[in-house]
């Protein structure tokens, strides 16, 4: 079953309670954490995770697009994140960082920017719960999906299946009504969608529609 993880980056930040309540049919709530250094934007601190935990039962995954993930991992774990995703490009001791995430009782994910090859995480596939393939350059919502990421997803799917491990594939960026099924056919397990869902007047229907599309794509 392919999971849907709406990103609150594109939600109504002046009324988070309403925004979150409108996507309760989703599987995860995706937090894009940006520090203005690793990516050219600033977003959510750990207090946002704490606040959302008070109003929603959805599990939270925190995607740390930051220059110093070792510092931020404890903050977001203690705030209530169930899954923490760090970038391969941001850590010189990635294996140790993955173990640190797990020591906090969180699922560990590693993200790859579009230009970063799969070789950066091949040695870690047995250690991580999830690999996030960025299908746009990180930093802003509303971008178009980079087509060359489709073969990258397929190759990662082949690697995971050949090793018979349970690591999931997540994608983030540029998902729309036309390419969602293509992404699932390529091997995606978790779809992050921000603009696609929150630009719709009825977010509940948008979540349900996307779930229907990915369910068919996975068959």
SEGUVO-168996 format. One record per residue: x, y, z of N, C-alpha, C in turn. Coordinates in steps of 0.2 Angstrom, whole numbers, padded with zeros to 4 digits, always signed. Example, Ala and Ser with C-alpha at 12.3 -4.5 7.8 and 13.67 -1.06 7.14 Angstrom:
+0066-0028+0039+0062-0022+0039+0066-0016+0039
+0064-0011+0035+0068-0005+0036+0064+0000+0039
***
This chain:
+0004-0006+0000+0000+0000+0000+0004+0006+0000
+0004+0010-0005+0007+0017-0006+0004+0022-0001
+0009+0025+0003+0007+0030+0008+0007+0037+0006
+0003+0041+0008+0003+0048+0006+0005+0053+0012
+0010+0057+0011+0012+0062+0016+0012+0069+0014
+0006+0072+0016+0006+0079+0014+0011+0084+0018
+0014+0088+0014+0019+0093+0017+0015+0099+0019
+0016+0101+0025+0013+0107+0028+0016+0113+0025
+0022+0113+0022+0025+0119+0019+0020+0123+0015
+0015+0120+0011+0011+0123+0007+0004+0124+0010
+0003+0123+0017-0003+0123+0020-0004+0131+0022
-0010+0132+0025-0012+0138+0028-0008+0139+0035
-0002+0142+0035+0001+0142+0041-0002+0147+0046
-0006+0151+0044-0010+0155+0049-0016+0151+0053
-0017+0145+0050-0022+0141+0053-0020+0134+0052
-0015+0132+0056-0012+0125+0055-0017+0120+0058
-0021+0122+0063-0026+0117+0065-0031+0115+0060
-0034+0120+0057-0038+0118+0051-0035+0114+0046
-0029+0116+0044-0025+0113+0038-0024+0106+0040
-0022+0104+0046-0020+0097+0048-0027+0093+0048
-0032+0096+0051-0038+0092+0051-0041+0090+0044
-0039+0094+0039-0042+0093+0033-0038+0087+0029
-0033+0085+0032-0029+0079+0029-0029+0073+0033
-0033+0072+0037-0033+0067+0042-0034+0060+0038
-0035+0060+0032-0036+0054+0028-0029+0051+0026
-0024+0056+0027-0017+0054+0025-0014+0049+0029
-0008+0047+0028-0004+0042+0032+0001+0045+0036
+0004+0051+0034+0010+0054+0037+0009+0062+0037
+0012+0065+0041+0012+0073+0040+0020+0074+0039
+0021+0078+0034+0028+0079+0032+0030+0086+0034
+0036+0086+0037+0038+0093+0039+0045+0094+0036
+0045+0100+0032+0051+0102+0028+0055+0107+0032
+0060+0104+0035+0064+0108+0040+0070+0111+0036
+0070+0118+0035+0075+0121+0032+0079+0127+0036
+0085+0127+0035+0089+0132+0040+0092+0138+0036
+0090+0139+0030+0093+0145+0026+0100+0144+0024
+0103+0138+0026+0110+0137+0024+0111+0131+0019
+0108+0125+0021+0109+0120+0017+0104+0121+0011
+0098+0124+0012+0094+0126+0007+0092+0133+0008
+0090+0137+0002+0089+0144+0003+0082+0146+0005
+0080+0143+0011+0073+0145+0014+0074+0143+0022
+0069+0146+0025+0069+0145+0033+0061+0143+0034
+0061+0137+0038+0054+0135+0039+0053+0133+0047
+0052+0127+0048+0049+0125+0055+0054+0123+0060
+0053+0126+0066+0057+0123+0072+0053+0117+0075
+0057+0114+0080+0054+0108+0083+0047+0110+0087
+0046+0116+0089+0040+0118+0092+0034+0117+0088
+0035+0117+0081+0029+0116+0077+0027+0109+0077
+0032+0104+0078+0030+0097+0079+0027+0096+0085
+0029+0099+0091+0026+0098+0097+0018+0101+0097
+0017+0106+0093+0011+0109+0093+0006+0105+0089
+0009+0102+0083+0005+0098+0079+0003+0091+0082
+0007+0089+0087+0006+0083+0090+0000+0084+0095
-0002+0090+0097-0007+0091+0101-0014+0091+0098
-0014+0092+0091-0020+0092+0087-0021+0087+0082
-0016+0082+0081-0017+0077+0076-0014+0071+0078
-0017+0065+0076-0014+0059+0077-0010+0056+0072
-0009+0060+0066-0005+0058+0061+0002+0057+0063
+0006+0052+0061+0013+0052+0063+0017+0057+0059
+0022+0060+0062+0026+0065+0059+0033+0063+0057
+0034+0065+0050+0041+0064+0048+0044+0070+0047
+0050+0071+0050+0054+0078+0049+0059+0077+0044
+0059+0081+0039+0064+0080+0034+0069+0086+0035
+0075+0084+0037+0080+0089+0040+0084+0092+0034
+0082+0097+0031+0087+0100+0025+0091+0106+0029
+0096+0103+0033+0100+0108+0037+0107+0106+0036
+0112+0111+0038+0119+0110+0037+0122+0106+0043
+0118+0106+0049+0121+0102+0055+0116+0098+0058
+0114+0092+0054+0109+0088+0056+0110+0084+0063
+0117+0083+0065+0118+0080+0071+0115+0085+0077
+0115+0091+0076+0112+0095+0081+0105+0095+0082
+0102+0095+0076+0094+0095+0075+0091+0088+0077
+0094+0083+0075+0091+0076+0076+0088+0076+0083
+0091+0077+0089+0088+0076+0095+0082+0081+0097
+0083+0087+0094+0077+0092+0095+0071+0089+0092
+0071+0086+0086+0065+0084+0082+0063+0077+0085
+0067+0073+0087+0065+0067+0090+0062+0068+0096
+0064+0072+0101+0061+0074+0107+0055+0078+0106
+0054+0081+0101+0048+0085+0099+0042+0080+0097
+0044+0074+0095+0038+0069+0094+0038+0067+0087
+0044+0068+0083+0044+0065+0076+0045+0057+0077
+0041+0054+0072+0041+0046+0072+0047+0044+0067
+0048+0048+0062+0053+0047+0057+0057+0053+0056
+0064+0053+0056+0068+0058+0054+0072+0057+0048
+0072+0061+0043+0076+0060+0037+0081+0065+0036
+0087+0063+0035+0093+0068+0035+0096+0067+0028
+0100+0072+0025+0102+0072+0019+0109+0069+0019
+0111+0064+0014+0117+0061+0013+0122+0067+0012
+0120+0072+0009+0125+0078+0007+0127+0082+0013
+0124+0081+0019+0125+0085+0025+0129+0082+0030
+0131+0076+0029+0134+0073+0035+0140+0069+0032
+0146+0070+0036+0152+0066+0034+0152+0059+0038
+0148+0058+0042+0147+0052+0046+0140+0050+0046
+0138+0048+0040+0131+0047+0039+0129+0040+0043
+0133+0035+0043+0131+0029+0046+0130+0031+0054
+0134+0034+0057+0133+0036+0064+0127+0040+0065
+0126+0045+0060+0120+0049+0061+0113+0045+0061
+0113+0040+0056+0107+0035+0056+0107+0031+0062
+0112+0029+0065+0111+0025+0071+0109+0030+0077
+0111+0036+0077+0109+0041+0082+0101+0042+0081
+0099+0042+0075+0091+0043+0075+0088+0037+0078
+0090+0031+0076+0087+0025+0079+0088+0025+0087
+0093+0027+0089+0094+0027+0097+0088+0031+0100
+0086+0036+0096+0080+0040+0099+0073+0037+0098
+0073+0031+0095+0067+0027+0094+0063+0029+0088
+0067+0033+0083+0063+0035+0077+0065+0031+0071
+0061+0030+0066+0063+0028+0060+0068+0032+0057
+0073+0029+0053+0078+0033+0050+0078+0033+0043
+0078+0039+0040+0078+0040+0033+0084+0044+0030
+0086+0043+0024+0091+0047+0021+0089+0049+0014
+0090+0056+0013+0087+0059+0007+0093+0060+0002
+0092+0060-0004+0097+0062-0009+0094+0067-0014
+0098+0072-0015+0097+0078-0019+0097+0075-0026
+0094+0078-0031+0094+0076-0038+0100+0074-0041
+0106+0078-0040+0112+0077-0043+0116+0071-0039
+0114+0069-0033+0118+0064-0029+0116+0057-0031
+0121+0053-0033+0120+0046-0036+0118+0042-0030
+0115+0036-0032+0113+0031-0027+0119+0028-0024
+0125+0028-0026+0131+0025-0023+0132+0028-0016
+0129+0034-0015+0130+0038-0009+0127+0034-0003
+0122+0030-0005+0118+0026+0001+0118+0019+0000
+0121+0016-0005+0121+0009-0007+0123+0005-0001
+0128+0007+0003+0131+0004+0009+0126+0004+0015
+0121+0009+0014+0117+0010+0020+0110+0007+0019
+0108+0004+0014+0102+0002+0013+0099-0003+0018
+0103-0007+0020+0101-0012+0026+0100-0009+0032
+0103-0003+0033+0102+0001+0040+0097+0006+0040
+0094+0008+0035+0089+0014+0035+0082+0011+0034
+0077+0014+0036+0070+0012+0035+0067+0015+0028
+0071+0020+0026+0068+0024+0020+0073+0028+0017
+0073+0028+0010+0077+0033+0006+0072+0037+0002
+0074+0044+0003+0070+0049+0000+0073+0052-0006
+0070+0051-0012+0073+0053-0018+0070+0060-0019
+0074+0065-0019+0071+0072-0021+0070+0072-0028
+0064+0074-0030+0063+0074-0037+0062+0081-0040
+0064+0086-0035+0066+0093-0037+0072+0095-0033
+0075+0101-0034+0080+0103-0030+0077+0106-0024
+0079+0104-0018+0076+0106-0012+0076+0114-0010
+0071+0116-0007+0071+0123-0005+0064+0127-0005
+0060+0125-0010+0054+0128-0012+0049+0123-0014
+0043+0124-0012+0037+0120-0015+0035+0123-0022
+0031+0119-0025+0028+0121-0032+0032+0120-0038
+0038+0116-0037+0042+0115-0043+0040+0109-0047
+0043+0109-0053+0041+0104-0058+0046+0098-0057
+0043+0092-0057+0047+0086-0056+0052+0085-0062
+0058+0083-0060+0064+0082-0064+0063+0075-0067
+0062+0075-0074+0061+0068-0077+0066+0063-0076
+0072+0065-0075+0078+0060-0075+0078+0057-0068
+0073+0059-0063+0073+0055-0057+0069+0049-0057
+0065+0048-0063+0061+0042-0064+0066+0036-0064
+0071+0036-0069+0076+0030-0069+0080+0029-0062
+0081+0035-0059+0084+0034-0052+0080+0030-0048
+0074+0031-0047+0069+0028-0043+0069+0020-0045
+0068+0019-0051+0068+0012-0054+0074+0008-0052
+0080+0012-0052+0086+0008-0051+0087+0007-0043
+0084+0012-0039+0084+0010-0032+0079+0005-0030
+0074+0004-0034+0069-0001-0032+0072-0008-0034
+0076-0008-0039+0079-0014-0041+0085-0016-0036
+0088-0011-0033+0093-0013-0028+0090-0015-0022
+0085-0012-0020+0081-0014-0014+0078-0021-0014
+0075-0023-0020+0072-0029-0021+0077-0035-0022
+0083-0033-0025+0088-0038-0026+0091-0040-0019
+0091-0036-0014+0094-0038-0008+0088-0040-0003
+0082-0040-0005+0077-0043-0001+0076-0039+0006
+0077-0033+0006+0076-0029+0012+0070-0025+0012
+0068-0022+0017+0062-0018+0018+0062-0011+0018
+0068-0008+0016+0068-0001+0015+0063+0002+0010
+0060+0007+0012+0055+0010+0008+0058+0016+0004
+0054+0017-0002+0057+0023-0006+0051+0029-0006
+0054+0034-0004+0049+0040-0004+0051+0045-0009
+0047+0049-0012+0049+0054-0016+0045+0061-0014
+0049+0066-0016+0047+0073-0013+0048+0078-0019
+0043+0081-0022+0044+0087-0026+0040+0086-0033
+0036+0090-0035+0033+0090-0042+0028+0085-0043
+0025+0082-0038+0020+0077-0039+0013+0080-0042
+0010+0078-0047+0004+0080-0049-0001+0074-0051
-0007+0076-0053-0012+0071-0055-0010+0067-0060
-0005+0069-0065-0003+0065-0071+0003+0060-0069
+0007+0063-0065+0013+0058-0064+0013+0054-0058
+0008+0055-0054+0008+0051-0048+0008+0043-0049
+0004+0041-0054+0004+0034-0055+0011+0031-0058
+0014+0036-0062+0020+0034-0065+0026+0033-0060
+0026+0037-0055+0030+0037-0049+0029+0030-0045
+0023+0028-0044+0022+0022-0041+0024+0016-0045
+0023+0016-0051+0025+0011-0056+0032+0010-0056
+0036+0016-0055+0043+0016-0054+0046+0012-0048
+0041+0012-0043+0043+0009-0037+0043+0013-0030
+0039+0018-0030+0038+0022-0024+0034+0019-0019
+0035+0020-0013+0031+0018-0007+0028+0023-0004
+0031+0029-0003+0028+0035+0000+0028+0041-0004
+0023+0045-0005+0022+0050-0009+0021+0057-0005
+0026+0061-0005+0025+0068-0002+0022+0073-0007
+0017+0076-0005+0013+0081-0009+0011+0087-0005
+0013+0092-0007+0011+0099-0004+0007+0103-0008
+0009+0106-0013+0005+0110-0017-0001+0107-0020
+0000+0101-0022-0005+0097-0025-0011+0096-0021
-0010+0095-0015-0016+0094-0010-0018+0101-0007
-0014+0105-0005-0016+0111-0002-0019+0117-0007
-0017+0116-0013-0020+0121-0018-0028+0120-0019
-0030+0114-0018-0037+0111-0019-0041+0114-0014
-0047+0117-0016-0052+0119-0011-0054+0114-0006
-0055+0108-0008-0057+0102-0003-0051+0098-0002
-0047+0099+0003-0041+0095+0004-0042+0087+0006
-0048+0086+0009-0050+0079+0010-0051+0075+0004
-0054+0078-0001-0056+0075-0007-0049+0074-0011
-0045+0079-0011-0038+0079-0014-0034+0073-0011
-0034+0072-0005-0030+0066-0002-0033+0060-0004
-0040+0059-0004-0043+0053-0006-0042+0052-0014
-0042+0057-0018-0041+0056-0025-0034+0054-0026
-0029+0057-0023-0022+0055-0024-0021+0047-0021
-0024+0046-0016-0024+0039-0013-0027+0034-0018
-0032+0036-0022-0035+0032-0027-0030+0031-0033
-0027+0036-0035-0022+0036-0040-0016+0031-0039
-0013+0032-0033-0007+0028-0031-0009+0021-0030
-0015+0020-0028-0018+0013-0027-0018+0009-0033
-0021+0012-0039-0021+0009-0045-0014+0009-0048
-0010+0014-0047-0003+0013-0050+0001+0008-0047
-0001+0006-0041+0003+0000-0038+0001-0007-0040
-0005-0007-0043-0007-0014-0045-0004-0016-0051
***
